[in-house]
Amino acid sequence: MHQSFLNIQRYRYALYAGLLGAACTVSYVVDSWHERPAGDTVLGYTLGGIAAALVLFLMSYGIRRRSFHARAGATKRWLSMHVYLGVCVVLVATLHSGLQFGWNVHTLAYGLLCTVVLSGCWGVYAYIRYPTLIARERGAVSREELLRRLAEADAQALAVSAGLDLEVRDLIADAIRRTRLGGTVWAQLRGRDESMLLLVPIRAPGYSQLVSNRGQQALIAQLAQYQTTTWDTRAQHRLHQLLQISGDKAVVLRRLQRDIQIQGLMQFWLYLHVPLSFGMLAALAVHILSVFYYR
Amino acid sequence: MRVVLRTGRVGRVAGRPRYRQAVLNVATLTIGRGADQLIQIPDARLAIAHATIAQRYGRLHLRVLADEPVAVNERPQTRAVLRRGHVLSIGHARLTVEDIRQDGVVVLRLDLQSDDVSAETPAAAAKTLLETGLRAAPASWMLVLGVLVLTLLLPLLTSWNTPLRASLRDGALVPSDALWQPGPLHAAHQSIGGNCNACHGAVFGRVADRACITCHPATQHHVPIESPARARFAGMRCADCHVEHAKPSRLVDTGSRSCVACHGDLRKLDPNTPLQNATDFGSGHPDFSLALLEPERVGSDTVWRTRMTPSGFRPRPEEHSNLKFSHQVHMDEHGIKSPTGDQKLACADCHQTDASGRSMAPIRMEQHCSRCHSLQFDENDSSTAVPHGDLKLMFTALEEHFSRMFLQQITPGARPSDRRRPGGEQTVMTRDEQRRALEWTTRESLQAARELLEKRVCVECHTVTRLPGLTGFEQWRVEDVKVTSSWMPRAQFNHAAHRSSDCVSCHARADQSRSSSDVLMPDIKQCRSCHGGSHERARLASDCTMCHRLHLPGRGEIVDPAEHAGPAVITFMAGVP
């Protein structure tokens, strides 16, 4: 069986985290028989101490991960610990809170902790799911290869269209210019084909319109229309070639867009996870300070 | 706005030039690097949406949206009104206003200086998140600083009594030290509002008892203030039990610092305590014992002493109230004789609560009994009623009555309004007549008194003792009556809270009781049929404070140790020497 960071050493760290969580839960249940569940009881302070220690340990993963001396195996073990204890810390913090929430810095720290762990869970999902998806979308072909094929398709289209009417040449050039790939964070994560096309009426007066060229559909439709209005067989042949090239380009474009989207999603969770965890650390420090400031 | 956008000249057709052109009918002509711009100029220096051209009242207005201005006739502009012949330099492209026709059609010519239409165009866009300039560090710093300013710096400014304190605390959406409150104040303390310092004195110090005593100065201790048992409370604070900022908000918290900490094993603290241990009402509470009043004769007086009955009502306690009373007779289901015929009585006809509704008001002869139990010695004459409660008054009333009778007999025409005038009448009665009158009056009075006291009226309810060797009015004594009113003085019972229950559901078989010596108080089993322990789910969960109070009356006021100086002073928290 392949050893991922989740099942490393037969789920050893899942077991440790589970045992810690179970011990905390049992103590909480036993204690709540005689004590009002809260953060300021003996058990409350204990659970709070455990949660704070866990948070510091989890935060230190960022340092160890970058450590020059880290061996690959050790990094995997640390990640496993990081993931399971991260889930566990939400449980411990919840027990520490005694389920007393409100509009205050204490609940802010708790809420931030939960969002940090949620973003971490997204990260775990991303690491499990997306590599398979990327392999499926891209196959063994690299992104550079796909980009090369895209450029090739564009060059071919320009070359083929050179022997055609000016309208077709302009159309092809416009379609290439208005092809969109990547862009802003939102555009990358959304993964939608936002390509556009300025449609000029064929051999007739009328207004030009800027339309969506998703999947090169508008271009293909327009080229097909040119083909039906042309009697010149050579021109028809070239238009046929252009249609083929446009179809191929649409496929490559789609794969590139999916690749950019999935790669983006696989990285984006970390842009939430890291800033939120630092915000949480600040809120946690204020939480601890304020609790002892006004005792 | 109709725009003819020419991108080149193709040649001439029928003598007229032919152009590569697109005809647009749009409200605004958009210019930029983006694919969604009507005039797309693939130049990395341009913004995605760089500028717009719109027609208003026949005039062409250029508006630059990006920071970089557009050169109109080689003069950089951010806004301009375009005229025929104007040349706009946008990136490497040039846009010429060729014509603005009479019918409003605008003719523009676009020269893309480099006709480099290649696959490089989309390659310019970012294809990874890193390429978009997204970084974790700036976001982290912003979050950390935001959290610190809003939840630490501003609350600290409030706490340090800066001039900002009032405005920060009063502002509804401005963060103040209210943000540090773990939970709301109890409703009883809402008037304190957001003034944390009302209770929280020294920073990083616990709330001192002084803060509580400032507003609650008369709070009594649990044990007599001078007793050594007070040492047991050393180190305890008001806030140990009165926990604030907790949810759910309760004035008294029954946590581990509760009553059971001591009362669970009282012998360990005081081997001679008469009190029994209690841990939980449902499972570890002693049977009730009652504070019964017992009459004791001291000389000619009756002294009432309180005697605690053994716990558990075994042997069955008897009350000695010196009253003769049968509930059974009064609660006869067919009714009892009354001046208005037979009347069925209910418990509430005599047993009424006091104004608070919590406890029972005492039963009074005049209010509850006298309607049926008249005190007339002549059953046919209502004016012959004697007063209740004082034998001397009763005898005086009898003597007055019979004196009047005597006087009315010897002077039949005498009217009450006749007055003796000085010197008007010589003697009405001779000395012999006076002696005879006194003898007759006394004899008749004694006769009536004997009838009342020993046979008919008083004796029905009271114990009348005849004192040996005495004659006249001194020979009788009616024993003092006192009914126990506070059966369990250390427990608080609220009749109002139990109003929905039948009286006899707790005071079992009260209507069957034949003697006033029967104690009709419910035992603990009766209470437990509804009340369970503090963690009970099937019955009403009842903790100690439902019936008992920590602060007991007459124990002495709690003082804060900080108010006292010198080691000799016994304080609430410091130990006892």
Interface residues (C-beta under 8 A of the other chain):
Chain A: W33 H34 E35 R36 A38 G39 D40 T41 Q100 G102 W103 N104 V105 H106 L108 R143 L147 L150 A151 E152 A153 D154 A155 L158 L166 E167 D170 A173 D174 I176 R177 R178 T179 R180 L181 G182 G183 T184 V185 Q188 E194 S195 M196 L198 V200 P205 G206 Y207 S208 L210 L256 I260 Q263 G264 Q267 F268 L270 Y271 V274 P275 L276 F278 G279 L281 A282 A283 V286 L289 S290 V291 F292 Y293 Y294 R295
Chain B: R2 L5 T7 V10 R20 A22 V23 L24 N25 A35 D36 L38 Q40 P42 V117 S118 A119 E120 T121 P122 A123 A125 A126 K127 T128 L129 L130 E131 T132 L134 A136 A139 S140 W141 M142 L143 V144 G146 V147 L148 T151 L152 P155 S159 D177 A178 L179 W180 Q181 P182 G183 P184 C196 H200 V203 F204 G205 R206 V207 V243 A246 K247 D253 T254 G255 S256 H535
